[in-house]
Amino acid sequence: MVYGKLRIYLIDESFIDVWISRRLPNRYAIHWERCHIDGTVYRWDNTPHETHRHISTFPHHFHEKHDHIVKPYHYPGNIEEALKKALKYVKEKIEKQHHSVTT
């Protein structure tokens, strides 16, 4: 636990922070930090930022590679499924990067 978040360290030296609000019902964030590796971040969350109101899945959204690249995110309905979905995404990205380095 780091600052009220579950931190998961990954084999490529990146990490994932999982945050679930204790005060706001159904508020969450899953943040994959890679800035120290390749300058990227990936985050699935539902903070209702006014600047993301145009996203079709608002307030659920996905930051892909950078905070300013925001895409729709179809929340699966509960945090457990959201975490599984995010972990699958991370696994596929890491495997793809590993494969491109070894070939």
N, C-alpha and C positions, 0 to 999 in steps of 0.2 A: 504494500500500500504506500503510495506517495501522494501527499496532499489530498487525501480523500479519494484517490483514484486507484484502481487496480492497474499496476504496470506490469506488462508482459515483455520480457526481453527475448529477442529473436536471434537466431543463429547468424544472421548477417550484420549483427550489432545495431540494428534498429530496434525500436520498441513501440508497443501499443499501449495507450492509456485508455481505460474504460471508466467512464464517469456516469453515474446514475444519481439524479437529484433525490435527496431525502425530503425536500420541502415541496418541490413542484412535481405533481403527478405526471408520469410518463416522459419526463425531460431526461435526455441522454446525450452522450457524445462518445464516439469511438474514434480515437485519434492515432494514426500511424505516423510516427516521427522518423523522418529520413533526412532531415536537413544536414546533419553532420556527415552523411554518406554521399548524397547526390543533390542536395538542395530542395528535396521535395517533401510534401506533407500530404496526407490523405485523411479526410475526416468525414464521418457520417454523423449528423446531428440534427436536432430539431429546435435549435434556438431561433425564435421568430424574428430574425433581423429584417427590418423594413426593406433593406436593399435586396433581399431575396424574395420579396413578395411575388415577383413575376414567375418564379419557379412553379411549375405545374403541380408539384408535390408539396408545396409550402404547408407547414414549416419544415418538413423533412427535406434534407438536401445533402449533397455530397461535394466536398472540396477535393478536386482531383489535381494533384501535383503542387498546386499553389493555392493560397487562401482566396485569391481573386477569381479562380476558375471554379464556378459553382454550377452543379448540374442537378437535375431531379434525382430523388432517391425514393424508391418505393419501399417504405418501411414495412417489414413483414408482420407487424402487429404486436410483437413483444421483444424485449431486449435480448432474450436468449437466442431467438432466431436471427435477430439483427447481428449479434456477435458472431454466430456461426457463418452468416453470409459474409461478414467482413473478414473473418479469418480465412475463409475459402479464397476470397479475392487476394489477400496478402500472400497466401501460400502459392497461388498461381503466379503472381508477380515475381516472387522470389525464385520459384522454379524456372520461370522463363529467363530471368536475369542470369541465373546460374548456368542454364543451358547455353545461353549466348556467349558466356565467358569461356566455357569449356569446349566450344566448337569453333 
